[in-house]
Amino acid sequence: MYYAGESCKAIHNTDLCISCAQYFVGLIIGVMNGVKKSDLQLFPYSPVEERWDMYKMHPDLIPVVKGSYLNKEKSEL
């Protein structure tokens, strides 16, 4: 997850992009390790214990991770 953030810096060097890349890679790692979808949806999921305590998730990403998009119409996304 750390290296996902580091490699993101070459093109999208913003805290939000780095946080998104790290979170997405964490989900991929979880899927590859057979983690159930319901567990991946727990906030804040990470395959690394206390990951989001060490590196804070960007505040703009938090509502999306919590599912803010679930009750929106397609046109609102």
MDAnalysis code that builds the backbone (N, CA, C; Angstrom):
import MDAnalysis as mda
import numpy as np

u = mda.Universe.empty(231, n_residues=77, atom_resindex=np.repeat(np.arange(77), 3), trajectory=True)
u.add_TopologyAttr("name", ["N", "CA", "C"] * 77)
u.add_TopologyAttr("resid", np.arange(1, 78))
u.add_TopologyAttr("resname", ["MET", "TYR", "TYR", "ALA", "GLY", "GLU", "SER", "CYS", "LYS", "ALA", "ILE", "HIS", "ASN", "THR", "ASP", "LEU", "CYS", "ILE", "SER", "CYS", "ALA", "GLN", "TYR", "PHE", "VAL", "GLY", "LEU", "ILE", "ILE", "GLY", "VAL", "MET", "ASN", "GLY", "VAL", "LYS", "LYS", "SER", "ASP", "LEU", "GLN", "LEU", "PHE", "PRO", "TYR", "SER", "PRO", "VAL", "GLU", "GLU", "ARG", "TRP", "ASP", "MET", "TYR", "LYS", "MET", "HIS", "PRO", "ASP", "LEU", "ILE", "PRO", "VAL", "VAL", "LYS", "GLY", "SER", "TYR", "LEU", "ASN", "LYS", "GLU", "LYS", "SER", "GLU", "LEU"])
u.atoms.positions = np.array([
    [0.830, -1.184, 0.000],
    [0.000, 0.000, 0.000],
    [0.875, 1.249, 0.000],
    [1.957, 1.178, 0.730],
    [2.873, 2.315, 0.775],
    [3.387, 2.630, -0.623],
    [3.807, 1.595, -1.340],
    [4.386, 1.814, -2.666],
    [3.350, 2.256, -3.694],
    [2.100, 1.908, -3.479],
    [1.036, 2.419, -4.363],
    [0.984, 3.937, -4.246],
    [1.075, 4.432, -3.038],
    [1.088, 5.875, -2.818],
    [2.321, 6.530, -3.389],
    [3.466, 5.876, -3.207],
    [4.717, 6.428, -3.722],
    [4.712, 6.492, -5.250],
    [4.238, 5.444, -5.911],
    [4.233, 5.440, -7.379],
    [3.217, 6.427, -7.928],
    [2.183, 6.708, -7.160],
    [1.166, 7.679, -7.566],
    [1.749, 9.092, -7.621],
    [2.747, 9.349, -6.821],
    [3.327, 10.692, -6.745],
    [3.941, 11.165, -8.058],
    [4.363, 10.235, -8.895],
    [5.007, 10.607, -10.154],
    [4.048, 11.346, -11.088],
    [2.766, 11.022, -11.011],
    [1.792, 11.626, -11.927],
    [0.767, 12.485, -11.186],
    [0.265, 11.981, -10.088],
    [-0.799, 12.671, -9.337],
    [-0.321, 12.943, -7.919],
    [0.536, 13.889, -7.748],
    [1.140, 14.140, -6.444],
    [0.253, 15.012, -5.560],
    [-0.935, 14.485, -5.244],
    [-1.804, 15.156, -4.277],
    [-2.140, 14.154, -3.175],
    [-2.424, 14.652, -1.999],
    [-2.736, 13.769, -0.875],
    [-3.962, 12.908, -1.160],
    [-4.971, 13.469, -1.841],
    [-6.181, 12.707, -2.151],
    [-5.860, 11.545, -3.085],
    [-5.126, 11.785, -4.141],
    [-4.782, 10.716, -5.096],
    [-3.944, 9.633, -4.430],
    [-3.014, 10.027, -3.596],
    [-2.166, 9.069, -2.897],
    [-3.008, 8.206, -1.969],
    [-3.917, 8.808, -1.239],
    [-4.792, 8.081, -0.331],
    [-5.706, 7.121, -1.094],
    [-6.241, 7.563, -2.231],
    [-7.096, 6.707, -3.064],
    [-6.322, 5.502, -3.579],
    [-5.115, 5.729, -4.061],
    [-4.294, 4.633, -4.585],
    [-4.001, 3.606, -3.490],
    [-3.674, 4.081, -2.302],
    [-3.371, 3.182, -1.198],
    [-4.610, 2.384, -0.786],
    [-5.757, 3.046, -0.738],
    [-6.986, 2.353, -0.356],
    [-7.363, 1.301, -1.395],
    [-7.291, 1.661, -2.686],
    [-7.657, 0.740, -3.758],
    [-6.751, -0.487, -3.762],
    [-5.467, -0.281, -3.592],
    [-4.537, -1.411, -3.534],
    [-4.847, -2.286, -2.322],
    [-5.223, -1.677, -1.224],
    [-5.617, -2.450, -0.049],
    [-6.813, -3.347, -0.340],
    [-7.787, -2.816, -1.094],
    [-8.942, -3.627, -1.479],
    [-8.520, -4.784, -2.387],
    [-7.637, -4.505, -3.333],
    [-7.160, -5.559, -4.233],
    [-6.440, -6.654, -3.445],
    [-5.605, -6.263, -2.517],
    [-4.908, -7.240, -1.674],
    [-5.915, -8.076, -0.901],
    [-6.936, -7.425, -0.376],
    [-7.975, -8.151, 0.359],
    [-8.685, -9.163, -0.517],
    [-9.081, -8.753, -1.714],
    [-9.759, -9.659, -2.647],
    [-8.859, -10.841, -2.994],
    [-7.600, -10.552, -3.263],
    [-6.660, -11.625, -3.629],
    [-6.430, -12.602, -2.484],
    [-6.649, -12.146, -1.257],
    [-6.490, -13.013, -0.088],
    [-7.804, -13.653, 0.350],
    [-8.858, -13.474, -0.458],
    [-10.124, -14.140, -0.167],
    [-10.987, -13.466, 0.886],
    [-10.752, -12.188, 1.151],
    [-11.565, -11.465, 2.133],
    [-12.978, -11.299, 1.583],
    [-13.974, -11.537, 2.424],
    [-15.373, -11.414, 2.009],
    [-15.718, -9.955, 1.692],
    [-16.639, -9.796, 0.739],
    [-17.065, -8.457, 0.326],
    [-17.561, -7.654, 1.531],
    [-18.310, -8.296, 2.411],
    [-18.839, -7.588, 3.578],
    [-17.718, -7.060, 4.474],
    [-16.609, -7.784, 4.547],
    [-15.473, -7.315, 5.342],
    [-14.726, -6.190, 4.637],
    [-14.667, -6.250, 3.311],
    [-14.016, -5.173, 2.548],
    [-14.771, -3.859, 2.703],
    [-16.073, -3.939, 2.969],
    [-16.905, -2.743, 3.080],
    [-16.880, -2.132, 4.476],
    [-16.215, -2.787, 5.422],
    [-16.110, -2.228, 6.776],
    [-15.181, -1.021, 6.735],
    [-15.548, 0.023, 7.422],
    [-14.739, 1.239, 7.421],
    [-13.804, 1.255, 8.603],
    [-12.592, 1.598, 8.417],
    [-11.836, 1.682, 7.172],
    [-11.110, 0.367, 6.943],
    [-11.394, -0.335, 5.863],
    [-10.746, -1.620, 5.593],
    [-9.274, -1.407, 5.235],
    [-8.453, -2.305, 5.731],
    [-7.046, -2.352, 5.341],
    [-6.529, -3.752, 5.613],
    [-5.768, -4.325, 4.686],
    [-5.160, -5.624, 4.948],
    [-3.992, -5.529, 5.932],
    [-3.559, -4.313, 6.208],
    [-2.461, -4.064, 7.143],
    [-3.056, -3.478, 8.419],
    [-2.831, -4.155, 9.529],
    [-3.399, -3.704, 10.797],
    [-2.942, -2.286, 11.143],
    [-3.886, -1.478, 11.546],
    [-3.646, -0.086, 11.965],
    [-3.074, 0.788, 10.851],
    [-3.285, 0.422, 9.606],
    [-2.765, 1.184, 8.467],
    [-3.220, 2.633, 8.501],
    [-4.501, 2.828, 8.723],
    [-5.045, 4.187, 8.662],
    [-4.780, 4.966, 9.939],
    [-4.203, 4.307, 10.942],
    [-3.723, 5.049, 12.108],
    [-2.344, 5.642, 11.824],
    [-1.549, 4.904, 11.067],
    [-0.189, 5.361, 10.734],
    [-0.224, 6.439, 9.654],
    [-1.031, 6.214, 8.626],
    [-1.144, 7.145, 7.505],
    [-2.610, 7.530, 7.382],
    [-2.935, 8.737, 7.675],
    [-4.332, 9.180, 7.702],
    [-4.958, 9.161, 6.312],
    [-6.190, 8.663, 6.249],
    [-6.954, 8.676, 5.011],
    [-7.378, 10.116, 4.729],
    [-7.281, 10.523, 3.473],
    [-7.665, 11.884, 3.108],
    [-9.147, 12.093, 3.448],
    [-9.514, 13.229, 4.067],
    [-10.895, 13.463, 4.492],
    [-11.919, 13.428, 3.353],
    [-11.513, 13.773, 2.127],
    [-12.452, 13.727, 1.001],
    [-12.756, 12.297, 0.561],
    [-11.898, 11.364, 0.902],
    [-12.112, 9.964, 0.540],
    [-13.050, 9.259, 1.522],
    [-13.085, 9.702, 2.741],
    [-13.850, 9.024, 3.792],
    [-15.328, 8.842, 3.439],
    [-16.062, 9.871, 2.972],
    [-17.479, 9.640, 2.639],
    [-17.667, 8.594, 1.535],
    [-16.774, 8.559, 0.572],
    [-16.878, 7.570, -0.512],
    [-16.658, 6.169, 0.041],
    [-15.642, 6.011, 0.883],
    [-15.350, 4.717, 1.490],
    [-16.525, 4.252, 2.356],
    [-17.210, 5.192, 2.978],
    [-18.367, 4.854, 3.807],
    [-19.628, 4.596, 2.979],
    [-19.553, 4.767, 1.649],
    [-20.684, 4.433, 0.788],
    [-21.598, 5.578, 0.436],
    [-21.099, 6.798, 0.430],
    [-21.946, 7.962, 0.129],
    [-22.583, 7.875, -1.255],
    [-21.996, 7.103, -2.126],
    [-22.477, 6.970, -3.503],
    [-23.641, 5.976, -3.630],
    [-23.885, 5.180, -2.617],
    [-24.856, 4.082, -2.728],
    [-26.284, 4.549, -2.962],
    [-26.656, 5.682, -2.417],
    [-28.043, 6.148, -2.554],
    [-28.184, 7.279, -3.562],
    [-27.227, 7.406, -4.453],
    [-27.288, 8.486, -5.440],
    [-27.739, 7.943, -6.790],
    [-28.338, 8.820, -7.557],
    [-28.719, 8.474, -8.922],
    [-27.466, 8.470, -9.803],
    [-27.538, 7.782, -10.898],
    [-26.401, 7.689, -11.819],
    [-25.921, 9.079, -12.244],
    [-26.854, 9.989, -12.457],
    [-26.514, 11.342, -12.902],
    [-25.775, 12.146, -11.821],
    [-25.885, 11.742, -10.579],
    [-25.229, 12.448, -9.483],
    [-23.783, 11.999, -9.270],
    [-23.409, 10.915, -9.899],
    [-22.059, 10.377, -9.663],
    [-21.059, 11.010, -10.525],
])
